[in-house]
Amino acid sequence: MPHLIANLQAIRNQIAQAEAQARRPAGSVQLIAVSKTFPADNIRTLYQHGQRHFGENYIQEWHDKTHQLADCPHIIWHIIGNVQSNKSRLVAEHAHWLHTLNSEKLARRLSNQRPAHLPDLQVLIEINISGDPAKHGIAPEELPALAQAIAPLPRLNLRGLMCVASHTDNSDQLRQQFTQMHSLLAQLRPHAPQADTLSMGMSSDMNLAIECGATMVRIGSAIFGKRDYPNAA
Ligand SMILES: *Cc1c(COP(=O)(O)O)cnc(C)c1O
């Protein structure tokens, strides 16, 4: 799968360039390779080229892959899709990061279900930054109350915020949304002084997100190619 390696290298270069352009330190942006709908073999190929962080949306599909990838013990799994209550246990027991925390109820379940022998689950609160009612995440106004409820829970470490920006070419609109995320992160700090993470930017809007302070970008199609499974988001 030589295209995967070339795509990975191109994205790494693009991130390095965007960091330099934004006068941010090299390595300050973490690449999450979003592997939803793609087979475990593709993940293994990237793993063999040094990629460690992978993002998945569909809990059952992801859980199946964790079994197929037992030979890649250093993968760091990021759940970036909506988590139904009945799937929270798989996340609590097998994920490293959850980017889509959106309720106190889910947070309490995860806190109770996270095994004590594992490190804390690293969590991000998902913000519906576009205000699109079809999108997941909480409204910005709800952030202080949710942060206050989540921050004290054991076995969760509230690390920051995540968003999916509007699907648009309008860079002013995107910049406005990413900039607002950056100021919302500051609102999180009184509750979670350790919060340092902004997960924002996808294949189409990665450069702008990095310019506006993203510390994680979630890149799928630019690495793996077009998704054409029926359930592809
Ligand atoms: C699918 C997905 C991505 C990756 O999107 P691309 O446009 O393929 O880079 C990033 N974030 C979330 C939440 C996704 O669902």
The ligand as a MOL file (V3000), in Angstrom:
LIG
                    3D

  0  0  0     0  0            999 V3000
M  V30 BEGIN CTAB
M  V30 COUNTS 15 15 0 0 0
M  V30 BEGIN ATOM
M  V30 1 C -14.3580 11.1520 9.6070 0
M  V30 2 C -13.9480 12.1590 10.6020 0
M  V30 3 C -12.7320 12.8580 10.4550 0
M  V30 4 C -11.8150 12.7390 9.2600 0
M  V30 5 O -12.3970 13.4030 8.1800 0
M  V30 6 P -11.6090 13.5990 6.7810 0
M  V30 7 O -12.3640 14.6780 6.1170 0
M  V30 8 O -11.7030 12.2950 6.0820 0
M  V30 9 O -10.2170 13.9670 7.0930 0
M  V30 10 C -12.3850 13.7510 11.4640 0
M  V30 11 N -13.1760 13.9520 12.5460 0
M  V30 12 C -14.3410 13.2970 12.7090 0
M  V30 13 C -15.1660 13.5580 13.9150 0
M  V30 14 C -14.7610 12.3880 11.7260 0
M  V30 15 O -15.9440 11.7750 11.8960 0
M  V30 END ATOM
M  V30 BEGIN BOND
M  V30 1 1 1 2
M  V30 2 1 2 3
M  V30 3 2 2 14
M  V30 4 1 3 4
M  V30 5 2 3 10
M  V30 6 1 4 5
M  V30 7 1 5 6
M  V30 8 2 6 7
M  V30 9 1 6 8
M  V30 10 1 6 9
M  V30 11 1 10 11
M  V30 12 2 11 12
M  V30 13 1 12 13
M  V30 14 1 12 14
M  V30 15 1 14 15
M  V30 END BOND
M  V30 END CTAB
M  END
